[in-house]
Amino acid sequence: MMYDLRAEVLKIYLKNREERDGFQYTLPSSTSYPHQWLWDSCFHAIVLTHFNVEDAKKELRGLVSGQFENGMIPHIIFRTKDWFTTDIKWGTKDTSSLTQPPLIAYAVWQIFKKDGDHAFLEEMYPQLDAFYRYLLTRDIYEHHLIGIINPDESGEDDSPRFDKELGLPPVHLSHDNNKKRFALIEKNLDWSSLEVQKRDEFFWVEDVPYNVYIVENLEILARISKELRKTEEANYFAREASSIKDAMRKYMIKDGIYWSIAGRDAHKIKIKTWAMFAPLVIGGYTESEAKNLIENFLLNKDEFLSMYPVPTTAMSEDGYHPDEFHNGPASIQPNWRGPVWMTPNWFVYRGLKRYGYNDIAEEIKNKSQDLLEKSGFREYYHPITGHGMGAEDFTWGGLVLDMAESEVESKNS
Ligand code: GLC
């Protein structure tokens, strides 16, 4: 029987739907993640636009309800008392003290594209405006690049991009990685009120994907502003997006590849992860750079061309570790250190489409769907065998439906 992607996605989304505190939202996984997460909720809203825009709106209303006074939207809003609220200190009582990839403007725009509802844009505007203005203050060296203060803010918690900055070797136990990241949370609890000179003391990375998300979302916020006839704001956000895009080229490119940078000296973190493909989404590569990137990395069997692409970490990296390892209480959870996750695939898919590499994009979409068919809706998948790992009934597989049903705008539109 033909695999019914729509039906499978809907099943998971309804199963994981939750109503609490007057909000309706979706759990990334009811067994592993019983709260509301920032970028997860953006994905949920995007996927829900393919079923019911009103549910998508509800998801975002819940999300912005956690906004701080300074505009930051936290990466988790705790809505139940169980799970790691008590044993891991994510910061404040009801939410995390960190943020996460800011894809809310994108999600709002997908909703608007479906129903043209200006009232919803108006409703969300103050929160969007405050959130992106807050993020623009995360530029301590005035590079015009936005920094993260903890790997978790990237959404790729234990990516090898952050190993060196955390003082970890390429292969290490998950416990040691967690310990470093949780220690950062404590140290940075009052980050916003730290003296400027102290703000990079513990961890400061100007990450490639994070800045890509910012650029894409500021461009969209400019469109939203224009739609609401807020000309001054529209110009401001468009200008900021373009300055960040320019700064990314200035500081991050080396030999035609973007690398995240860290610290006061803006040193490049030359670890090959899917992050190098992220700038395709914002048209950040020239045509010939994109060709080189795709031919020599994406389609290279020693780097990113696995049986099931796209491995989050290149197969040639020392930190590539797609297998679980257990030795008594000691373990390595592969997480972002090689397995395939649906969000990078969704970004790479959209980036390839933008550059007209439609066949390769289709291949990524098809292989992503193969993973769902073969192994179900899991948190991540082994890039060679395709077996599922991590959380079960995980929602991000819904993005495959978005790949299948959304029109991607090409670079010149
Ligand atoms: C994991 C992922 C993170 C996600 C969260 C909830 O921590 O690394 O990106 O937001 O789970 O799904």
Residues whose N, C-alpha, C, O or C-beta is under 5 A from the ligand:
A	BS01	GLC	P28 Y33 W37 D40 G155 E156 D157
